[in-house]
Amino acid sequence: MANKEKEEVKKKSTLVHDTICLFMITLISGLLLGAGYTITKKPIAAQEEKNKQEAYEAVYQGASFEEDSALNKSLEKFNKDLAAGNYLSTLMTEQFNVLAAK
C-alpha cells in the first residue's frame, strides 16, 4: 500500500510539474512572439507602403500619391461624430462645407 500511495503522490507531482513547465514554455513563447511582432511592425508597414506606392506608380505613371491631412482630419472628425450618434448633423455640415467651398 505504501508503494501505491507513493506512486499516486508522484503522479500528482509529475502532473503539476508538467503543467508548470507547459505554462512557462507558453508564456516565454508568447513574450518572444510579441517582442518580435513589435520589433518588425514598423519595418513591415514601411515596406508595404513602399510596395503600394510602386504599384501605383506602375499603373499611373508620373502621378504622385500623397496623404491629404485635411481629408484625414475630416474623416476622423466624421467617425467620432458618427460613433457619438451625430450622423445627420455631421453629414449636413460636411455637405454644406463642400458646397460653400465651390
C-alpha positions in Angstrom: 0.0 0.0 0.0 2.8 2.4 0.7 4.1 2.0 -2.8 0.6 2.8 -4.3 0.5 6.0 -2.2 4.0 7.0 -3.3 3.1 6.4 -6.9 -0.1 8.5 -6.6 1.9 11.3 -5.0 4.5 11.0 -7.7 1.8 11.1 -10.4 0.3 14.2 -8.9 3.7 15.8 -8.5 4.5 15.0 -12.2 1.2 16.4 -13.4 1.8 19.7 -11.5 5.4 19.8 -12.8 4.3 19.2 -16.4 1.6 21.8 -16.1 4.0 24.4 -14.8 6.6 23.6 -17.5 4.0 23.9 -20.3 2.7 27.2 -18.8 6.3 28.6 -18.7 7.0 27.5 -22.2 3.8 29.1 -23.4 4.5 32.3 -21.5 8.0 32.6 -22.8 7.0 31.8 -26.4 4.2 34.4 -26.2 6.5 37.1 -24.9 9.1 36.3 -27.6 6.5 36.4 -30.4 5.1 39.6 -29.0 8.5 41.2 -28.9 9.2 40.0 -32.5 6.0 41.4 -33.7 6.6 44.8 -32.0 10.1 45.0 -33.5 9.1 44.1 -37.0 5.8 46.0 -37.1 7.1 49.3 -38.4 9.6 47.9 -41.0 6.8 45.7 -42.4 4.4 48.7 -42.6 7.0 50.8 -44.3 7.7 48.0 -46.9 4.0 47.6 -47.5 3.6 51.3 -48.1 6.6 51.3 -50.5 5.2 48.3 -52.4 1.8 50.1 -52.7 3.5 53.3 -54.0 5.5 51.3 -56.5 2.3 49.6 -57.7 0.5 52.9 -58.0 3.5 54.3 -60.0 3.4 51.3 -62.3 -0.3 51.8 -63.1 -0.4 55.6 -63.0 3.0 56.6 -64.4 4.1 60.1 -63.4 1.3 60.6 -60.8 2.2 61.3 -57.1 0.1 59.8 -54.3 0.4 61.7 -51.0 -1.7 61.8 -47.9 -4.1 64.6 -47.6 -4.0 65.7 -43.9 -7.2 67.9 -44.2 -9.1 64.9 -45.6 -7.7 62.6 -42.8 -8.8 65.1 -40.1 -12.2 65.5 -41.7 -12.7 61.7 -41.7 -11.5 61.3 -38.1 -14.0 64.0 -37.0 -16.8 62.4 -39.0 -16.0 59.0 -37.5 -16.0 60.4 -33.9 -19.3 62.2 -34.6 -20.8 59.0 -36.1 -19.8 57.0 -33.1 -21.4 59.6 -30.9 -24.7 59.3 -32.9 -24.4 62.7 -34.6 -24.6 61.3 -38.1 -27.2 63.5 -39.7 -25.9 66.8 -38.3 -22.3 65.9 -39.2 -23.3 64.8 -42.7 -25.3 68.0 -43.3 -22.4 70.2 -42.0 -19.9 68.4 -44.2 -22.1 68.8 -47.3 -22.6 72.4 -46.6 -18.8 72.9 -46.3 -18.2 71.2 -49.6 -20.8 73.3 -51.3 -19.5 76.5 -49.7 -16.0 75.7 -50.9 -17.2 75.6 -54.5 
